[in-house]
Structures are given as C-alpha cells and as structure tokens.
Amino acid sequence: MAATSLKRAGWRLKQPSVIPGFGLTLGFTIAYFSLIILVPLIALGLHSAGLGLVGFWAAATDARVLGALRVSFTTALFAAAVNVVFGTLIAWVLVRYRFPGRRIFDAIVDLPFALPTAVAGIALTAIYAPNGIIGQLVAPLGWRIAYTPVGIVIAMIFIGLPFVVRTIQPILEEVSREVEEASATLGANRLQTITRVLLPSLTPAILTGFALAFARGVGEYGSVIFIAGNIPFVSEIAPLLIVIRLEEFNYTGAAVIASVMLLISFALLFAINLIQAWSRRRYGYGA
C-alpha cells in the first residue's frame, strides 16, 4: 500500500539490483584504476610538461630519440606479425590434433610468462652470439644475429608468442568441426574453408593477440638488453634510452621519451581496436 501511494504521488522507487554491491565495487574499481594507472600517467604527463611545448618537441625529435623509437616500434611490429602467423599455427595444432607429449608442449608455450626476462635475454645471447650454438653456424655466411635488430626481433618473438597462442586457442576450441565439414560438403576446398569460414571467426582474436604481443614488445627491456648490442641509431631501443637518461639524472628527458612512446602506442592500439570492432560487426562474431 505504501509503495502504491508513493507511485501515485509521483515518486519512483529504485529497483533493487540483481547483483548487490554495485556502488561499492564501482567505487573500488575507479579508485584502484586511478591509483595504479591514471595517477602515474598524469604524473608522467606533468613531468614532461615542465619543459614547455618547445622544449618537449626538441627533446622528442632528438635524432637519438627518434632512432631508438624507430628501432623499438619497427622490431615490435615485425615480431608481432611473425607471432600472429606462427602463433595461429601452434594454436591450431594444439586444438585440432592429439599427439604424445601434447600437454607438455602446451605447457612449454607459457614458459616466457614465468621465465625472468633477463634469463631469457642471457640464454638467447648465448645461443645467437657469434660464438653461440646457432651464431657460429651462420657467422661464416657473414650473418650476425645477436647485437643487431634481428636479435631484438627474436627476443620479442620469444616473449610475445604466448600472448597470440593463448588468445586464439580458446576461440579455436569454440569453432566446431561440423562447420568445417559443412563447408566441405558444400563444395569448398581447404583453402576456401580457412579463408572464408575460419579466419573471419578468428580475426578479432588474431588482432587482440597481435596488439598484446606488440605492446609487450615495445616496452620490453630485460630480454632485449643483452642481445640488442645497444648501438645508437642501430640497435638501441627506447626503454634502454630511458634508463640512460635516468642514469644521467635527466628525469625530464626520460619522461619525454616515455610520453612519446605512450602516445604512439595508444594511437596504434586504438587503431587496432577500431579494426577489431569493425571485424566483429562485419562478421557477427564476438557481439
């Protein structure tokens, strides 16, 4: 009766939420997100702004800074592209086939997650250095892997591969074999089934894996620093240059490099997310 009277008087009663505690959990989420992500980013921006627009532009367009950014982003893009191809193949094998040692092989994929990056860098350097197991085999051909951008790409491939495999693998598990059989029944060959049936459903996951591998590669330091060679304009990565600026007590210069990396990474990831959203709308997956 009281509720009916309130409704007649023009009062709207708030409907109880199906999931209680929304206000508390939302407040905690915003506070935690602000403390962990927003506050450091704002502090980074404010520290970079201390130089002013002219000073910021001069520091960001320094030849050595541009060279380090070029090395970091080009190697990260190339490594992510390689991981997309071979990560998709690995995910396909793990999902579609059963063979002895499959579980061990599946667990090995996650090793870059658990292995300290510095240990990975030392191991890769020992393998691909001119006197290493693989390095000494290609040295007579005049090829160098370690201490070149090629070594950087290999290190980024190593640490980025699990992101692609683990992103695509659950989507592949949801794609029924009956879809492939139906495609074959309708007269499609294997290539048509892959390009027209499987790839559209995997595109959002592939783009997500690419974005994660790329983002990890851009900011990677530990596994790259040992194999890069750290030669300015050749194999010097942007994270290393940030550390060098910090060792020089040039905190503002380090903040400028970090801000530029942040802006470029955000722009690229935003573009990838737009493409991913378009592919979902286009093919009707992930809606």
Contacts in CASP RR format, 6 or more apart in sequence:
PFRMAT RR
TARGET T0000
AUTHOR 0000-0000-0000
METHOD contacts of the structure
MODEL  1
MAATSLKRAGWRLKQPSVIPGFGLTLGFTIAYFSLIILVPLIALGLHSAG
LGLVGFWAAATDARVLGALRVSFTTALFAAAVNVVFGTLIAWVLVRYRFP
GRRIFDAIVDLPFALPTAVAGIALTAIYAPNGIIGQLVAPLGWRIAYTPV
GIVIAMIFIGLPFVVRTIQPILEEVSREVEEASATLGANRLQTITRVLLP
SLTPAILTGFALAFARGVGEYGSVIFIAGNIPFVSEIAPLLIVIRLEEFN
YTGAAVIASVMLLISFALLFAINLIQAWSRRRYGYGA
3 13 0 8 1.000
6 13 0 8 1.000
7 13 0 8 1.000
41 262 0 8 1.000
44 255 0 8 1.000
44 258 0 8 1.000
44 259 0 8 1.000
44 262 0 8 1.000
45 255 0 8 1.000
45 259 0 8 1.000
47 251 0 8 1.000
47 252 0 8 1.000
47 255 0 8 1.000
48 56 0 8 1.000
48 252 0 8 1.000
48 253 0 8 1.000
48 255 0 8 1.000
48 256 0 8 1.000
48 258 0 8 1.000
48 259 0 8 1.000
49 56 0 8 1.000
50 56 0 8 1.000
50 252 0 8 1.000
51 58 0 8 1.000
51 59 0 8 1.000
51 252 0 8 1.000
51 253 0 8 1.000
51 256 0 8 1.000
56 256 0 8 1.000
56 259 0 8 1.000
59 65 0 8 1.000
59 252 0 8 1.000
59 253 0 8 1.000
59 256 0 8 1.000
59 257 0 8 1.000
60 256 0 8 1.000
60 257 0 8 1.000
60 259 0 8 1.000
60 260 0 8 1.000
63 233 0 8 1.000
64 232 0 8 1.000
64 233 0 8 1.000
64 236 0 8 1.000
64 241 0 8 1.000
65 238 0 8 1.000
65 241 0 8 1.000
65 256 0 8 1.000
65 257 0 8 1.000
65 260 0 8 1.000
67 232 0 8 1.000
67 233 0 8 1.000
67 236 0 8 1.000
68 232 0 8 1.000
68 236 0 8 1.000
68 237 0 8 1.000
68 238 0 8 1.000
68 240 0 8 1.000
68 241 0 8 1.000
68 257 0 8 1.000
69 238 0 8 1.000
69 257 0 8 1.000
69 260 0 8 1.000
69 261 0 8 1.000
69 264 0 8 1.000
71 149 0 8 1.000
71 152 0 8 1.000
71 234 0 8 1.000
71 235 0 8 1.000
71 236 0 8 1.000
71 237 0 8 1.000
71 238 0 8 1.000
72 217 0 8 1.000
72 218 0 8 1.000
72 219 0 8 1.000
72 237 0 8 1.000
72 238 0 8 1.000
72 239 0 8 1.000
72 261 0 8 1.000
73 218 0 8 1.000
73 264 0 8 1.000
74 149 0 8 1.000
75 149 0 8 1.000
75 152 0 8 1.000
75 153 0 8 1.000
75 156 0 8 1.000
75 217 0 8 1.000
75 237 0 8 1.000
76 156 0 8 1.000
76 214 0 8 1.000
76 217 0 8 1.000
76 218 0 8 1.000
76 219 0 8 1.000
76 220 0 8 1.000
77 214 0 8 1.000
78 153 0 8 1.000
79 153 0 8 1.000
79 156 0 8 1.000
79 157 0 8 1.000
79 160 0 8 1.000
79 213 0 8 1.000
79 214 0 8 1.000
79 217 0 8 1.000
80 156 0 8 1.000
80 160 0 8 1.000
80 164 0 8 1.000
80 209 0 8 1.000
80 210 0 8 1.000
80 211 0 8 1.000
80 213 0 8 1.000
80 214 0 8 1.000
80 217 0 8 1.000
81 210 0 8 1.000
82 153 0 8 1.000
82 157 0 8 1.000
83 157 0 8 1.000
83 160 0 8 1.000
83 161 0 8 1.000
83 163 0 8 1.000
83 164 0 8 1.000
83 209 0 8 1.000
83 210 0 8 1.000
83 213 0 8 1.000
84 164 0 8 1.000
84 206 0 8 1.000
84 209 0 8 1.000
84 210 0 8 1.000
84 213 0 8 1.000
86 161 0 8 1.000
87 161 0 8 1.000
87 164 0 8 1.000
87 165 0 8 1.000
87 168 0 8 1.000
88 164 0 8 1.000
88 168 0 8 1.000
88 202 0 8 1.000
88 206 0 8 1.000
90 109 0 8 1.000
90 161 0 8 1.000
90 165 0 8 1.000
91 164 0 8 1.000
91 165 0 8 1.000
91 168 0 8 1.000
91 169 0 8 1.000
91 172 0 8 1.000
92 172 0 8 1.000
94 102 0 8 1.000
94 105 0 8 1.000
94 106 0 8 1.000
94 109 0 8 1.000
94 165 0 8 1.000
94 169 0 8 1.000
95 169 0 8 1.000
95 172 0 8 1.000
95 173 0 8 1.000
96 172 0 8 1.000
109 161 0 8 1.000
109 162 0 8 1.000
109 165 0 8 1.000
109 166 0 8 1.000
110 162 0 8 1.000
110 166 0 8 1.000
111 162 0 8 1.000
112 120 0 8 1.000
112 158 0 8 1.000
112 159 0 8 1.000
112 160 0 8 1.000
112 161 0 8 1.000
112 162 0 8 1.000
113 162 0 8 1.000
117 159 0 8 1.000
117 220 0 8 1.000
117 221 0 8 1.000
117 222 0 8 1.000
117 223 0 8 1.000
118 222 0 8 1.000
118 223 0 8 1.000
118 225 0 8 1.000
118 226 0 8 1.000
120 155 0 8 1.000
120 158 0 8 1.000
120 159 0 8 1.000
120 222 0 8 1.000
120 223 0 8 1.000
121 155 0 8 1.000
121 222 0 8 1.000
121 223 0 8 1.000
121 224 0 8 1.000
121 225 0 8 1.000
121 226 0 8 1.000
121 227 0 8 1.000
122 226 0 8 1.000
124 146 0 8 1.000
124 151 0 8 1.000
124 154 0 8 1.000
124 155 0 8 1.000
124 158 0 8 1.000
124 223 0 8 1.000
124 226 0 8 1.000
124 227 0 8 1.000
125 146 0 8 1.000
125 226 0 8 1.000
125 227 0 8 1.000
126 132 0 8 1.000
126 133 0 8 1.000
127 133 0 8 1.000
127 134 0 8 1.000
127 135 0 8 1.000
128 134 0 8 1.000
128 135 0 8 1.000
128 145 0 8 1.000
128 146 0 8 1.000
128 151 0 8 1.000
128 154 0 8 1.000
128 227 0 8 1.000
129 135 0 8 1.000
129 146 0 8 1.000
129 147 0 8 1.000
130 136 0 8 1.000
130 139 0 8 1.000
130 144 0 8 1.000
130 146 0 8 1.000
134 145 0 8 1.000
135 145 0 8 1.000
135 146 0 8 1.000
138 144 0 8 1.000
138 145 0 8 1.000
144 150 0 8 1.000
145 151 0 8 1.000
145 154 0 8 1.000
146 227 0 8 1.000
146 229 0 8 1.000
147 227 0 8 1.000
147 228 0 8 1.000
147 229 0 8 1.000
147 231 0 8 1.000
147 235 0 8 1.000
148 229 0 8 1.000
148 234 0 8 1.000
148 235 0 8 1.000
149 234 0 8 1.000
149 235 0 8 1.000
151 227 0 8 1.000
151 228 0 8 1.000
152 224 0 8 1.000
152 227 0 8 1.000
152 228 0 8 1.000
152 235 0 8 1.000
152 237 0 8 1.000
154 227 0 8 1.000
155 220 0 8 1.000
155 223 0 8 1.000
155 224 0 8 1.000
155 227 0 8 1.000
155 228 0 8 1.000
156 213 0 8 1.000
156 216 0 8 1.000
156 217 0 8 1.000
156 220 0 8 1.000
156 223 0 8 1.000
156 224 0 8 1.000
158 223 0 8 1.000
159 216 0 8 1.000
159 217 0 8 1.000
159 220 0 8 1.000
159 223 0 8 1.000
160 212 0 8 1.000
160 213 0 8 1.000
160 216 0 8 1.000
160 217 0 8 1.000
161 213 0 8 1.000
163 209 0 8 1.000
163 212 0 8 1.000
163 213 0 8 1.000
163 216 0 8 1.000
164 206 0 8 1.000
164 209 0 8 1.000
164 210 0 8 1.000
164 212 0 8 1.000
164 213 0 8 1.000
167 205 0 8 1.000
167 206 0 8 1.000
167 208 0 8 1.000
167 209 0 8 1.000
167 212 0 8 1.000
168 202 0 8 1.000
168 205 0 8 1.000
168 206 0 8 1.000
168 209 0 8 1.000
171 201 0 8 1.000
171 202 0 8 1.000
171 204 0 8 1.000
171 205 0 8 1.000
172 202 0 8 1.000
175 198 0 8 1.000
175 201 0 8 1.000
175 202 0 8 1.000
179 197 0 8 1.000
180 193 0 8 1.000
180 197 0 8 1.000
180 198 0 8 1.000
183 192 0 8 1.000
183 193 0 8 1.000
183 196 0 8 1.000
183 197 0 8 1.000
184 190 0 8 1.000
184 193 0 8 1.000
188 196 0 8 1.000
188 197 0 8 1.000
200 279 0 8 1.000
200 282 0 8 1.000
200 283 0 8 1.000
200 285 0 8 1.000
201 283 0 8 1.000
201 285 0 8 1.000
203 276 0 8 1.000
203 279 0 8 1.000
203 283 0 8 1.000
203 285 0 8 1.000
204 276 0 8 1.000
204 279 0 8 1.000
204 280 0 8 1.000
204 285 0 8 1.000
204 286 0 8 1.000
207 272 0 8 1.000
207 275 0 8 1.000
207 276 0 8 1.000
207 279 0 8 1.000
208 276 0 8 1.000
210 272 0 8 1.000
211 269 0 8 1.000
211 272 0 8 1.000
211 273 0 8 1.000
211 276 0 8 1.000
214 268 0 8 1.000
214 269 0 8 1.000
214 272 0 8 1.000
215 265 0 8 1.000
215 269 0 8 1.000
218 238 0 8 1.000
218 261 0 8 1.000
218 265 0 8 1.000
219 238 0 8 1.000
219 239 0 8 1.000
219 261 0 8 1.000
220 237 0 8 1.000
220 239 0 8 1.000
221 237 0 8 1.000
221 239 0 8 1.000
221 240 0 8 1.000
221 243 0 8 1.000
224 237 0 8 1.000
224 239 0 8 1.000
224 240 0 8 1.000
225 237 0 8 1.000
225 240 0 8 1.000
228 235 0 8 1.000
228 236 0 8 1.000
228 237 0 8 1.000
228 240 0 8 1.000
229 235 0 8 1.000
229 236 0 8 1.000
230 236 0 8 1.000
230 237 0 8 1.000
230 240 0 8 1.000
238 257 0 8 1.000
238 261 0 8 1.000
241 257 0 8 1.000
242 254 0 8 1.000
242 257 0 8 1.000
242 258 0 8 1.000
243 254 0 8 1.000
245 251 0 8 1.000
245 253 0 8 1.000
245 254 0 8 1.000
245 257 0 8 1.000
246 254 0 8 1.000
279 285 0 8 1.000
280 286 0 8 1.000
280 287 0 8 1.000
281 287 0 8 1.000
END
